[in-house]
Amino acid sequence: MLKQIKWSYILSSAAFIFAGVLMIIYPNVTAQVVANILGIAALVYAGINLLGYFMMDVRDTLHNNSFVTGLISAIVGVLILTRRDVLADLIPIILGMVIVLSGFMKLQQGIVARRIGFHSAGIYVVMAAISIVFGIVIMFFMNGEKMADILFIVIGVGLVYCGVTDLISNLFLASKFNSFLRSFEEKKKEMEGKVIDAQAETISSEKEESQNPEDGNAA
């Protein structure tokens, strides 16, 4: 399941980078074109989640939300494609929220990193703060005709930043988390071995005590 989650993060990060680069290269693209790209991306993301859910080992499905995520993404994709005229003006707000959510995810990763003993977890907090501030600026301070010319460039830079930092932070955290799990399993086996040895010693001493009275009687 961890591998599937990692690949999901890698694909979403790649999508952020790709969309961001397109916006930087073609800043004069219309909001409706961006809406079409978002709608198609949501449908592709939905397909990946649904396919991954049905290919997943049944033991990993209990606490996995890929099926629900896939359905919601599909609904969002269809809504964007069918109502793009209405949603075109909301594109900066939608993408700003995506960037803010990316920041919240990095903040959560920072908490996880801290809990598993990674002392430089503050790096995640810094990256999260940058994403959150970036998203808020896009949503609330990039309005008006003066900002229209650079709006999609700024959004593109924000998406590229999110994609790159998400990719680095997820892969790095996955490596740290795997090391933590291996260390935990080794300590667990070591403790189990000590418990078994202690139980064996207890049983052996009980046997010796049960034999001593018989030896005393024989004497």
N, C-alpha and C positions, 0 to 999 in steps of 0.2 A: 504493500500500500504506500510506503514511503517513496518508492521509486515512481509510482504513478502520480503522487502529489508533486514530486520534484519535476517531472516532465510537464505537468500542468503549469507550474510556475515558469518553466523555461519557455514554453509556447506563448504564454501571456506576456512575458517580458519581451520576447521577439516581436510580438504584435505591437506592443507599445513603441519599440524602437522603429519598426517599419513605418507605422503611422506618423510618428514624430518626424522622421526624415522626410517623408512625403510632404508634410505641412511646411517644413523649412524650405524645401526645394521649390514647392509650388504654393507660395503664401497667398496668391490671389484666387485660389480655388474657392468655389461657392460653398455656402453652408449646406446646400442640398447634396452636393457631391460628397461632402464629409459625412452627411447623414446616411447616404448609401453605403459608404465604406463601413461606418459603425454598424449598420444593420447587418451587412454580410458578415462582418467579424463576429457579431453576437451569435449568428446562426452557426458559423463554423465552430465557435467556442462551445455552443450547445451540443453540436454533433460529437465533439471530442469528449465532452463529459458523459454524454449518454452512452457512447461506444465504450468508453473506459469503464463505466459502471457495469455493463453487461459482460465485459471481458474479465472483470475482477473476480478473484477467488471469493467464493460465497462467505468465507470466514471473515473477510475484510469489509463486507457490505453493511454490517450492523451499525457502525458509527461513521459511515461515509455518506455525504450529502450530494454526491455527484449527480444522482438522478434528478433531485429537486433543482440543483443549480442548472442542469441542462435544460429542464423544462422552463424555468424562469428566463434563462438566456434566449431560448427560442421565442418565447412570447415577446420579450423586449425587442428582439431582432425583427420580428414580423411587424410590431407596432411602429418601429422606426422607419421601416421600408414603406409601409402603407400610409403613414401619417407624417412623412418627412416635411411636407409644407408647413405643418403646424409646429413640428419639433425643430425646424431649422434655426430659429432664433434662440433655442435653448441649448444649442450645441456647446457654446462656451461654458455654460453652467454644468452641463452633463460631464464634459471632459475635465472641468475643474474639480468636480466631485470625485471623478475617477482618480485624479492625482492626489486629492486629500485622502481617499480611502487607501491608496498605496502607502501614504505616510503612516496611517493608523496600523497597517499591516506590519510595517517596519518597526513601529513602536512595540507591537506585540512580540515580534521576533527579538527585540532587545530584552524584553522581560524574560522570554524563554532562555536567551543566551545567558542572562544573569543567573537564572535559576539552576542552570547546568554548570555554573562555575566559570564562565568566560568573563575575565576581569575587564576586558575592553568593550563591554556591552554598550557603553556610552556612545560608541560610534553609530550604533543603530538609532539612538535617540537623535543625534545630530542629523542623520540622513532623513529621519522621519520628520523632524521640524522643518527642514528645507522643503520637503514635498508638501507638507500641510500649508506652509506660508505661500508657496507657489500656487497651489490650488485656490486658496482664498483670494489671492491677488487676481487671478483669472476670473473668478466668479463675481467679484465685487468692485474691482478697480480697473477693469479693462473694457469699460463701456464707452459709448460715444463714437463719433465719426473719426476723431483724431487717432483713436486707438485701433480703428478698423484695419488700417494698413499693416499693422504689426501683430494683430491679435493671433493669427494662426501661426506666425513665427514663434511667438511666446509659448503658445500651447504646444507646438512641436518640440521646442526645447524642453518643456516640462515633461512631455511624454517620453522623450529620449532619456532624460535624467531618471525618470521612474523605471523605465525598462532596464537601463544599465545597473542602477543601484539594486533593483529587485533581483536581477540575475545574480549579481555578486553576493548580495546578502543571503539569498536563499541557498546558493551552492555552498557558501562558507558555513552557514548555520547547519546545513544538512551534514557536512563533514564533521563539525563539532558534535552534533547530536549523535551521529553514528559512533563516534569515539566514546561519548558519554555512555551510550547503551552497552558497548563492548566492555567498558570498565565496570559498569553496573553488573553485567552478567558474570564477569570474572569474580567480583567481590561476592556475588550471591552464591556462586558455586563454592568459593572458599569458605563462606560461612556455613553452607550446607555440609561441607566436608567436616568442619569442626564440630557441628552438631552430631553428625553420624559417629565421629570418633568419641565424643563425650558419651553418647548413648551406649556405644560398644564398651567403654570403660565402666560405665554404671552397671551394665549387665554382667560384665566379668567380675566386678567386685561383689555383686549380689550372689553370684554363683559361689565365689570363694567363701563368703560369709555363711551360706547355706551348707557348705561342706565342712566348715570348721566345727560346728556342734557335733557332727557325726564322728569326726576324728577324735574329739574329746571323749565321747561316750565309749568309743572303741578302746581308748587307753584305760 
